[in-house]
Amino acid sequence: MTEPQVIVVGAGPVGQTAALLLARWGVPVLVLDRRPERDAAGSRSICQQRDVLDVWASVGAGRVAEEGLTWTTARTYYRERELFSWTFEHQGPLPPFVNISQARTEQILDAAIAAQPLIEVRWGHEVTGLEQDAHGVTLRCGGRVLRAPYVLLCAGARAQALRQALGVAFDGETFGDQFLICDIKADLPGWEHERRFYFDPAWNPGRQVLIHPCPDSAFRIDWQVSPHFIPTEDDISRKIRQIIGDREYELIWRTTYRFHSRLASRMRVGRVLLAGDCAHLVAPFGARGLNSGVPDAENAAWKLAFVLNGWAPEELLETYHDERHAAARENLEVTAATMRFLAPRTEEERARRRRALDAGDAAGIDSGRFAEPYWYVDSPLTTPEPGRPFAGRPPRGTSPPPAPGVILPDVPLAGGRLRELCREGFLLLLGEMCDSRLFAQVVGKVITAPLAVRELAEVDGTGCLASELGAVPGEAWVVRPDAHIAAIIPHAGPETVAAAVGRAARLI
């Protein structure tokens, strides 16, 4: 392997994803992990959202979507009463989400890494020192010294020494209650495609229980328990039996942990970027942990690649902090509201919760708003368009209409998906009445990065794509390498589009 241009610290799913994405851009990567080998067990982060599956598919890890389980019914209970349920049938080229153990996800990503000659992984390498200068970053792993132009820290929540070396604070709070998690295998007819959420059941009074189905007849059970709960084997067996009865089961894995709500003060310090749990921690209700860590990795990877390849100035890296710090703040806001409902701390919050549960008010019961892509509406890389304003946070389970800053819809095309056209560089989609050759010539003078110029009619001759996007004649769409829309320009001229592309690459 050639000398690494990026060292990724941490071989969890965020670090794995970052390494694969960087290698896809032709960047040699060295991945370091302090553990002697991969942890082989544990569901941990189980629910992966469609846009994350899209990223993994782009780096040869599409098996995550293929092997994962998509449940179709969500049931919510209060004590002994079912309050409501909702059922859906997913449509589109990728499922809206899948449940799959983190251990299996890591195996699939490891297989993709093994097939990539630009990635080297070294286990048993704990980073004990970090220094940077104008030309690169020096890492010390015991007596070993390693160096690269840039470092991406994906070392998890416990990387306090590395954050301190960078002068990064990690302020926030820790919730008092613990959560007991068990993975079991059992035959539970009718539960295979149902997610069950119990508020205040008789067998866990005053607290919650969440049950998720996983592939191969596995189920993940989360119990909210007291801060002082120390589980014994008898305790665990009793708790499982209270849910599944006398059926046979196999206990695969168990753990206890506390939820944290924390955010790094900076996600970029010079030549070092922080991603995933190293940069932000949220309560897991809504699956906003790994589902925000993977977009961190993608955002960091394309920007590091652009800078290293000479396609953009180093100032582009500061927009990683701008965009992903804002995304983390929103995740903290959403999950904090959920935790105020699940674990109220004031009498006013407790009363609000009781009213909602007693009434069976689905709109007022918060068990977690599911992860969704962050919308870079206010990013310095986005060119606003008054005729296509961002409509604000959409209703649960829906996406906002396409607008600058919003991720491009993943529309099915003949033989593929629209987003598969977005991963090689910038994508320029042109409506009718736009001369693609002229646009390519003018925009090509502004940017040296890979640029694909495609006419909507050429991409999908049926006209369905333009209808799905709401595109009109004479309109140009600038799409970033992470599939977010950088600009939608009506009555587009080549120079105006070139300026939007330049802005999106931090060239102007």
Residue, then its C-alpha position, 0 to 999 in steps of 0.5 A: m500500500t502507498e503512504p496513507q493520505v488519511i488515517v481513520v482512527g476507529a474501525g466501527p461502522v463509521g470508520q469503516t464507511a469513511a475508509l470505503l468512501l475515501a478509497r472509492w475516491g482513490v485516496p489511500v487510507l490507514v484504519l487504526d483500532r485500539r482493540p485486538e480484533r473485531d467484536a463478534a457479537g451484539s445487536r447494538s445499532i440495529c436500525q439503518q435508514r434508507d439513505v444510509l443503505d444507499v451509501w453502503a450500496s455505493v461502496g459494495a456493501g449492499r448486502v446490508a439492505e438485502e439481509g436486513l429485515t424491514w418490519t411493517t407494523a408498529r404497535t404502541y401499548y399503554r399498560e395492558r391496552e394497545l393504543f394504536s398501530w400503523t402498517f405500511e408497505h415499502q415501495g422504491p428501489l431500497p427499503p425505508f430501513v432495515n433491522i440488522s445487528q451491528a455485528r453483521t453490518e460490520q462483517i459486511l463492511d469488513a468484506a468490502i474493505a478486504a476487497q479494496p487495495l487502498i485500505e489497510v486496517r491495523w488492530g491493536h493500535e491505540v492512539t496515545g498522542l496526536e499533534q498537527d502542523a501545517h503539513g500533516v498530523t502525527l499520531r503516536c501508538g505507543g512507541r510507533v509514530l504514524r503520519a498523514p496529511y489528514v486524520l478522521l477520528c471515528a474512535g467513539a464516545r470514549a475518545q476523551a484523550l484525543r478530544q482533549a488533545l485537540g482542545v475539544a469540549f464534549d458537553g452534555e448530560t447523562f440520563g439517570d436510568q439504565f437500559l437493559i438490552c438482550d438479543i434473543k432467538a425465539d419462535l414468536p409467530g406474528w411478531e416477525h414483522e412487528r415493532r412493539f413499544y410498551f409504556d408502563p407495562a405491568w411487568n416493567p411498571g413506570r418505565q418502557v420496553l421496546i421490542h424489535p424483530c431482527p433477521d433469523s428469528a432474533f429479537r432485540i428487547d430494551w428495558q428501561v430500568s432503575p439506575h441501581f439495577i444490577p441484572t442477575e441471570d434469574d432477573i433476565s430470565r424472568k424479564i424475558r419470560q414476562i414477554i414471551g411466556d414459556r416458549e423456548y429461547e436462546l439468549i445471544w447477547r446482553t448489556t446495560y448502558r446509560f443514554h447520553s446527550r453530548l456534542a463536541s464543541r468542534m467537529r473540525v480542528g485544523r487537519v483533524l475531523l471528528a465523526g460519529d459517536c466521537a463527535h455526538l451522542v444521542a439517545p437511541f430512540g429514533a435510531r439517530g446514532l449510526n444513522s447520523g454517523v454515516p452521513d458524517a463519514e460521507n460528508a467528510a470523505w468527499k470533502l477530504a478527497f476534493v482537497l487532497n486531489g486539488w479539486a477544492p481549497e482546504e477551506l472546504l473542510e470547514t463546511y464539514h463542521d458547519e453542516r454536520h455540527a448543525a445536523a448533530r444539534e438537530n438530532l440532539e433537539v429531537t432526541a431530547a424532546t423524546m427523552r422528556f416524554l419517555a423519562p419526564r423530570t418535572e411534574e408538568e412533563r409527567a402530567r403531559r405524558r399521562r394526558a397523552l397516554d390516557a387519551g391514546d393521542a398518537a400525535g402527542i405520544d413521542s417514542g422517537r422520530f425516526a432518523e432522516p437526512y439533515w437538510y443543508v438549507d443554510s449551508p454556505l455551499t447551498t444556493p437558495e432559490p426563492g421559488r423553491p423554499f425549504a418547506g420545513r421539517p415534514p410530517r413523520g415518515t415523509s420527505p420534504p419537497p425537493a429544494p436547495g439543501v435537501i437530499l435528492p429523491d432516490v427515484p427508480l430509473a430503468g436499470g437503476r436508481l437516480r442517486e447512483l448517478c450522484r456518487e462520481g462527482f458533481l451532477l448537473l441535471l438539465g431540463e428541456m431547452c438547456d444545451s448540455r454541451l454548452f453547460a458542460q463547457v462553461v462549468g468545466k472551466v470553473i471546476t476540475a473535479p469530476l462533473a457529469v452533465r445529464e439531460l433529464a429527458e436522457v436519464d428517463g425518457t418517459g418524463c416520469l423523472a421530471s414529474e417526480l422532481g417537479a422540474v420545469p423546462g429551462e431549469a438546472w439542478v446542481v447535485r453534490p457528491d453526497a446527493h444533496i441538492a446544491a442549487i435549483i436554478p430556473h431560467a438557467g444560464p451556463e454562467t449562473v450554473a457555473a457560479a452555483v457549482g463553484r460555490a458548492a465546491r468552495l471555489i468562489 
